[in-house]
Amino acid sequence: MDTKPPLLRVCELLNEAGAKYLICGAQACILHGLVRTTEDVDILVEATADNCQRVIDGLARMQDGAARELTPRDILENVVVKVADEVEVDVSTKAWKVSYHDAVPGAQQVVLEGVTIPYVGLDALIASKETYREQDAIDRMRLLSLKRGQGRH
């Protein structure tokens, strides 16, 4: 098993597979500076069969190879596909109403321990949190506060 933190492990595998994806969800909140505790990794992927296959190929290289059971169609036809392996990864083509193509223009990236991590920008992240879930409402409120704080510089 790889000893990298879960986020870095997932990004490394997806980058090596050439997948088009963005980190979203709680990990994106963390990357924007919010304090959240999670090891799960949520990814927003380009909704093409070729890209979904690259995502599967990358995630299938985790310890248990759980993603090998998936097909591109599984990702394209379901709201969320959960890959439960050495890292739990939720794969989606939409984060609430935000698609990969919606999020790409404002996307950001950071390099940690030599691994490039592409993630949704603040506006797309806020839009992806406009759900009915209590945790999303809390995240959205904190992200909006963070955004207002950025405007003061």
C-alpha atoms as a printed R data frame, in Angstrom:
    type eleno elety resid chain resno       x      y       z
1   ATOM     1    CA   MET     A     1   0.000  0.000   0.000
2   ATOM     2    CA   ASP     A     2   1.208  3.499  -0.842
3   ATOM     3    CA   THR     A     3   1.978  5.695   2.164
4   ATOM     4    CA   LYS     A     4   0.890  8.996   0.582
5   ATOM     5    CA   PRO     A     5  -2.078 10.813   2.140
6   ATOM     6    CA   PRO     A     6  -5.381  9.745   0.494
7   ATOM     7    CA   LEU     A     7  -5.806 12.913  -1.591
8   ATOM     8    CA   LEU     A     8  -2.297 12.699  -3.001
9   ATOM     9    CA   ARG     A     9  -2.638  8.984  -3.733
10  ATOM    10    CA   VAL     A    10  -5.851  9.495  -5.725
11  ATOM    11    CA   CYS     A    11  -4.509 12.490  -7.653
12  ATOM    12    CA   GLU     A    12  -1.262 10.706  -8.463
13  ATOM    13    CA   LEU     A    13  -3.141  7.713  -9.911
14  ATOM    14    CA   LEU     A    14  -5.577  9.873 -11.883
15  ATOM    15    CA   ASN     A    15  -2.773 12.086 -13.215
16  ATOM    16    CA   GLU     A    16  -0.797  9.030 -14.347
17  ATOM    17    CA   ALA     A    17  -3.910  7.736 -16.150
18  ATOM    18    CA   GLY     A    18  -4.413 11.084 -17.915
19  ATOM    19    CA   ALA     A    19  -7.888 11.585 -16.412
20  ATOM    20    CA   LYS     A    20  -9.698 14.909 -16.611
21  ATOM    21    CA   TYR     A    21 -10.983 15.570 -13.100
22  ATOM    22    CA   LEU     A    22 -11.248 18.160 -10.357
23  ATOM    23    CA   ILE     A    23 -11.260 17.605  -6.622
24  ATOM    24    CA   CYS     A    24 -14.549 18.786  -5.126
25  ATOM    25    CA   GLY     A    25 -16.430 18.292  -1.855
26  ATOM    26    CA   ALA     A    26 -14.755 18.419   1.552
27  ATOM    27    CA   GLN     A    27 -11.214 18.059   0.186
28  ATOM    28    CA   ALA     A    28 -11.788 21.132  -2.021
29  ATOM    29    CA   CYS     A    29 -13.071 22.994   1.048
30  ATOM    30    CA   ILE     A    30  -9.811 22.100   2.797
31  ATOM    31    CA   LEU     A    31  -7.764 23.264  -0.206
32  ATOM    32    CA   HIS     A    32  -9.587 26.609  -0.026
33  ATOM    33    CA   GLY     A    33  -8.650 26.956   3.642
34  ATOM    34    CA   LEU     A    34 -11.591 25.574   5.603
35  ATOM    35    CA   VAL     A    35 -10.948 23.174   8.435
36  ATOM    36    CA   ARG     A    36 -12.706 19.894   7.669
37  ATOM    37    CA   THR     A    37 -11.933 16.347   8.725
38  ATOM    38    CA   THR     A    38 -12.293 13.739   6.035
39  ATOM    39    CA   GLU     A    39 -10.177 11.205   4.235
40  ATOM    40    CA   ASP     A    40 -12.721 10.538   1.504
41  ATOM    41    CA   VAL     A    41 -11.959 12.093  -1.865
42  ATOM    42    CA   ASP     A    42 -14.727 13.451  -4.102
43  ATOM    43    CA   ILE     A    43 -13.905 13.958  -7.763
44  ATOM    44    CA   LEU     A    44 -15.803 15.723 -10.516
45  ATOM    45    CA   VAL     A    45 -14.971 14.161 -13.883
46  ATOM    46    CA   GLU     A    46 -15.412 15.047 -17.516
47  ATOM    47    CA   ALA     A    47 -18.497 13.179 -18.721
48  ATOM    48    CA   THR     A    48 -17.059 11.255 -21.668
49  ATOM    49    CA   ALA     A    49 -16.689  7.493 -21.972
50  ATOM    50    CA   ASP     A    50 -12.964  7.817 -22.740
51  ATOM    51    CA   ASN     A    51 -12.318  9.957 -19.676
52  ATOM    52    CA   CYS     A    52 -14.422  7.731 -17.431
53  ATOM    53    CA   GLN     A    53 -12.311  4.783 -18.573
54  ATOM    54    CA   ARG     A    54  -9.142  6.706 -17.672
55  ATOM    55    CA   VAL     A    55 -10.634  7.411 -14.222
56  ATOM    56    CA   ILE     A    56 -11.417  3.710 -13.788
57  ATOM    57    CA   ASP     A    57  -7.944  2.705 -14.984
58  ATOM    58    CA   GLY     A    58  -6.316  5.078 -12.507
59  ATOM    59    CA   LEU     A    59  -8.454  4.135  -9.503
60  ATOM    60    CA   ALA     A    60  -8.149  0.411 -10.330
61  ATOM    61    CA   ARG     A    61  -4.476  0.666  -9.370
62  ATOM    62    CA   MET     A    62  -5.378  1.123  -5.711
63  ATOM    63    CA   GLN     A    63  -4.695 -1.753  -3.334
64  ATOM    64    CA   ASP     A    64  -7.911 -3.759  -3.790
65  ATOM    65    CA   GLY     A    65  -8.531 -2.861  -7.436
66  ATOM    66    CA   ALA     A    66 -12.212 -2.255  -6.643
67  ATOM    67    CA   ALA     A    67 -12.646  0.134  -9.592
68  ATOM    68    CA   ARG     A    68 -11.956 -2.702 -12.046
69  ATOM    69    CA   GLU     A    69 -15.603 -3.732 -11.634
70  ATOM    70    CA   LEU     A    70 -16.807 -0.416 -13.064
71  ATOM    71    CA   THR     A    71 -17.610  0.598 -16.607
72  ATOM    72    CA   PRO     A    72 -17.686  4.128 -18.039
73  ATOM    73    CA   ARG     A    73 -21.447  3.740 -18.290
74  ATOM    74    CA   ASP     A    74 -21.672  3.264 -14.499
75  ATOM    75    CA   ILE     A    75 -20.103  6.684 -13.980
76  ATOM    76    CA   LEU     A    76 -22.082  8.372 -16.756
77  ATOM    77    CA   GLU     A    77 -25.474  7.031 -15.645
78  ATOM    78    CA   ASN     A    78 -25.244  7.410 -11.855
79  ATOM    79    CA   VAL     A    79 -25.228 10.535  -9.720
80  ATOM    80    CA   VAL     A    80 -22.319  9.246  -7.618
81  ATOM    81    CA   VAL     A    81 -20.222  6.098  -7.902
82  ATOM    82    CA   LYS     A    82 -18.469  5.166  -4.673
83  ATOM    83    CA   VAL     A    83 -15.168  3.318  -5.015
84  ATOM    84    CA   ALA     A    84 -14.389  1.725  -1.653
85  ATOM    85    CA   ASP     A    85 -10.719  0.800  -1.707
86  ATOM    86    CA   GLU     A    86  -7.596  1.886   0.202
87  ATOM    87    CA   VAL     A    87  -9.123  5.358  -0.266
88  ATOM    88    CA   GLU     A    88 -12.874  5.903  -0.522
89  ATOM    89    CA   VAL     A    89 -13.512  7.918  -3.686
90  ATOM    90    CA   ASP     A    90 -16.848  9.357  -4.815
91  ATOM    91    CA   VAL     A    91 -16.866  9.852  -8.589
92  ATOM    92    CA   SER     A    92 -19.435 12.188 -10.186
93  ATOM    93    CA   THR     A    93 -20.030 13.931 -13.485
94  ATOM    94    CA   LYS     A    94 -21.951 16.643 -11.592
95  ATOM    95    CA   ALA     A    95 -21.430 18.154  -8.161
96  ATOM    96    CA   TRP     A    96 -25.023 19.161  -7.476
97  ATOM    97    CA   LYS     A    97 -25.617 21.337 -10.576
98  ATOM    98    CA   VAL     A    98 -21.965 21.944 -11.456
99  ATOM    99    CA   SER     A    99 -20.405 19.932 -14.285
100 ATOM   100    CA   TYR     A   100 -16.705 19.462 -14.977
101 ATOM   101    CA   HIS     A   101 -16.975 21.852 -17.942
102 ATOM   102    CA   ASP     A   102 -18.757 24.440 -15.757
103 ATOM   103    CA   ALA     A   103 -15.959 24.230 -13.187
104 ATOM   104    CA   VAL     A   104 -12.885 24.139 -15.461
105 ATOM   105    CA   PRO     A   105 -12.670 27.898 -16.200
106 ATOM   106    CA   GLY     A   106 -12.331 28.782 -12.503
107 ATOM   107    CA   ALA     A   107 -10.377 25.692 -11.474
108 ATOM   108    CA   GLN     A   108  -7.221 25.976  -9.435
109 ATOM   109    CA   GLN     A   109  -4.310 23.687  -8.796
110 ATOM   110    CA   VAL     A   110  -1.628 23.170  -6.222
111 ATOM   111    CA   VAL     A   111   1.398 20.886  -6.167
112 ATOM   112    CA   LEU     A   112   1.920 19.005  -2.897
113 ATOM   113    CA   GLU     A   113   4.779 16.547  -2.459
114 ATOM   114    CA   GLY     A   114   5.297 16.596  -6.220
115 ATOM   115    CA   VAL     A   115   1.647 15.722  -7.022
116 ATOM   116    CA   THR     A   116  -0.504 18.172  -8.986
117 ATOM   117    CA   ILE     A   117  -3.947 18.541  -7.427
118 ATOM   118    CA   PRO     A   118  -6.569 20.205  -9.649
119 ATOM   119    CA   TYR     A   119  -9.600 21.419  -7.718
120 ATOM   120    CA   VAL     A   120 -12.781 23.411  -8.210
121 ATOM   121    CA   GLY     A   121 -12.555 27.153  -7.712
122 ATOM   122    CA   LEU     A   122 -14.397 28.921  -4.936
123 ATOM   123    CA   ASP     A   123 -17.454 29.938  -6.995
124 ATOM   124    CA   ALA     A   124 -18.008 26.426  -8.367
125 ATOM   125    CA   LEU     A   125 -17.468 24.950  -4.905
126 ATOM   126    CA   ILE     A   126 -20.073 27.295  -3.415
127 ATOM   127    CA   ALA     A   127 -22.510 26.376  -6.213
128 ATOM   128    CA   SER     A   128 -21.864 22.669  -5.602
129 ATOM   129    CA   LYS     A   129 -22.854 23.146  -1.960
130 ATOM   130    CA   GLU     A   130 -26.332 24.533  -2.759
131 ATOM   131    CA   THR     A   131 -27.957 21.251  -1.723
132 ATOM   132    CA   TYR     A   132 -30.400 20.283   1.010
133 ATOM   133    CA   ARG     A   133 -27.734 18.613   3.171
134 ATOM   134    CA   GLU     A   134 -27.015 20.266   6.510
135 ATOM   135    CA   GLN     A   135 -23.222 19.896   6.136
136 ATOM   136    CA   ASP     A   136 -23.369 21.522   2.699
137 ATOM   137    CA   ALA     A   137 -25.287 24.493   4.146
138 ATOM   138    CA   ILE     A   138 -22.586 24.903   6.811
139 ATOM   139    CA   ASP     A   139 -19.827 24.617   4.198
140 ATOM   140    CA   ARG     A   140 -21.589 27.094   1.893
141 ATOM   141    CA   MET     A   141 -21.942 29.662   4.701
142 ATOM   142    CA   ARG     A   142 -18.250 29.316   5.608
143 ATOM   143    CA   LEU     A   143 -17.161 29.456   1.941
144 ATOM   144    CA   LEU     A   144 -19.216 32.613   1.338
145 ATOM   145    CA   SER     A   145 -17.582 34.182   4.385
146 ATOM   146    CA   LEU     A   146 -14.173 33.185   3.020
147 ATOM   147    CA   LYS     A   147 -15.060 34.725  -0.346
148 ATOM   148    CA   ARG     A   148 -16.144 37.993   1.286
149 ATOM   149    CA   GLY     A   149 -12.840 38.045   3.171
150 ATOM   150    CA   GLN     A   150 -10.885 37.692  -0.072
151 ATOM   151    CA   GLY     A   151 -12.614 40.769  -1.475
152 ATOM   152    CA   ARG     A   152 -11.079 42.952   1.246
153 ATOM   153    CA   HIS     A   153  -7.481 42.580   0.050
